Amino acid sequence: MKISEALFKIARKDLEAAKCLYEKEFYPQAVFYLQQSVEKANKSWAIVIGIIKEGEAKKALHNPLKIYIKSIKKQREELEKVIAIIKKVPEVKETKLMKDFDVGNYYKGVVNLLDVFEFLEEEAAYKKLIEEILFIQEGEIRSIISKLNNLELQKVHPKDIKISEKDFIEKKESYIELYDVLHRFNPPKFEKSKNDVGILTLNLVEQSREEVIREIQSILNGMYVSYSLYCLSFIMLPHATVTRYPDNNHDPLKIYNKNQPLIQLFDDLVEIMEKTLSKMENILFEI
């Protein structure tokens, strides 16, 4: 069995354990197992989408920041490839498909985000972050849950991707224009793409609509999984250790009580995690 599948199945079991412990009002233990479910699902997903290798999942990647830093670095590398192509073939930027995409500005945003995450990895900043998340307010958690619920409602319907002949011709011409430019940059790499676009007809597009809908829905599901695990990972960040070990500042038996926002909204977070695992399972089986 693949490590990603094994981690996914354990994440499911951890979530079931969390629910049972919560019903018994064993709150620190329930939160710990919810955190474990999120952590294992996060590692499983990171393997599936190629952010980490299976061997890395076995190491002590308890800090999700490490996974997200890897993800942001991967985005940066892909953007650097695009920027390199534009520098060698400036005409790419003048094509219809690329004209409105400010790749330089997007690249700056990715670099700035990476700087923030790498700063948070520093010990002092990380400890401060842990302390802030440990006492996260109810309103903040509800806001995250609301955003995830809205994202989960996004569906694709056939009418959403119906295309007129005029739109089809314009899109086709835009892609042909782009591949013409890229073909001059690297003929072997873009020859097939250019030819594939050239033989496309509106009838062929209509015939493949159902497949397109499935692909788009799969992408939306993937976006939900990524964003959900990102949010849940940060909410659960302090709870791998605080739930288990008392220290001078924190006693788990006192922190995790019915008045704590995390405990009050525990069922909502479990529901989000169940939806996330369900969408993950669909994608895992597709792969």
Secondary structure, 3 states (H helix, E strand, C coil): CCHHHHHHHHHHHHHHHHHHHHHCCCHHHHHHHHHHHHHHHHHHHHHHCCCCCHHHHCCCCCCHHHHHHHHHHHHHHHHHHHHHHHHHCHHHHHCHHHHCCCHHHHHHHHHHHHHHHHHHHCHHHHHHHHHHHHCCCHHHHHHHHHHHHHHHCCCCCHHHHCCCHHHHHHHHHHHHHHHHHHHHHCHHHHHHHHHHHHCCCHHHHHHCHHHHHHHHHHHHHHHHHHHHHHHHHHHCHHHHCCCCCCCCCCCHHHHCCCCCHHHHCHHHHHHHHHHHHHHHHHHHHHC
